Structure formats: C-alpha cells, structure tokens
Amino acid sequence: MTYRVCFVCTGNICRSPMAESVFRARVREAGFDGLVEVDSAGTGGWHEGDGADPRTVSVLRENGYDGAHVARQFQPSWFSRLDLVIALDAGHLRALRRLAPTPEDAAKVRLLRSYDPAAGDDLDVPDPYYGGMEGFEECLEMVEAASEGLLAAVREQVEGRAA
C-alpha cells in the first residue's frame, strides 16, 4: 500500500515544490520508490498550471534536484487519500486544518520544520517569493534539514505497513 505525502504552501510555486523535489529525492535514495508517493499543492489557486518560480528551479537544479513542476490548489477531498499533509508555515497549517473534513484528517497536517530538531520554536519556512536568491537558498537549507527527520517518520510508517 502506497504512503502518500503532500507538501503545501501558499501558491505552490516556491516552498512546496522545493520540499516535494527534495523529499522525492530522499525517498528514492532510501529505496522507497513505489512505496511513497510525494506531491505538492497550494492553499490558493493563483498559480494553477504554472511552473515553479524560476528561482526555485534554479536553486533546485544547482543542488542536484529536479525542478519540473506544475502548480495546483489543494482540495479538501484529497485528505481521504493522503497519509500526511505537510504545511510549510503556521498559516498553511491553520488553513489546512480548517479545510479538513474530519478530526482524523486534521491530525494528518504537520509543519515541515517540526521534523528538524535544530529548528527549535521557529517552525515556519519563510516565503522567499518577494526577496532575492538568498531566501530561496535558505529555504532549501531548511527543507533539506527537515527532510531527514520526515524521512525517518515516514520510514517507520512504511515499514510498519509491511510488517
């Protein structure tokens, strides 16, 4: 049975496609291809059908990740097929929990940086959209740091299903 993870930010052109690309690479490296499905979406539909922000694509490719992406808006009906919904900041967390049709679905929503023990109390990944390249590079660093802990949590779930 496939374990499904969806990363969510505001417009699905900066933070969530970056997290999707990095985590997909971690899943592949761990040998979980076919066992874990990774995608992303935005809380809003402003950029639906657009590719990722060129700065996101640039930072991803410079660091060996895939930059291919098409933006879409998160739909409440997706909760039933998802195992984990990863919010990139507290605003997304609140929006997604409000969209959740059931308390069980709301419990599937977590903040990405909650998987990074070094993050402390600052669990938001700042939106780099209105800044320069350094914001996108910082975003990638935060995503990479949290992806290790997220992979460990997902590994536990995937291996638990196989047992």
Secondary structure, 3 states (H helix, E strand, C coil): CCEEEEEEECCCCCHHHHHHHHHHHHHHHCCCECCEEEEEEECCCCCCCCCCCHHHHHHHHHCCCCCCCCCCECCHHHHHHCCEEEECCHHHHHHHHHHCCCHHHHCCEEEHHHHCHHHCCCCCCCCCCCCCHHHHHHHHHHHHHHHHHHHHHHHHHHHHHHC
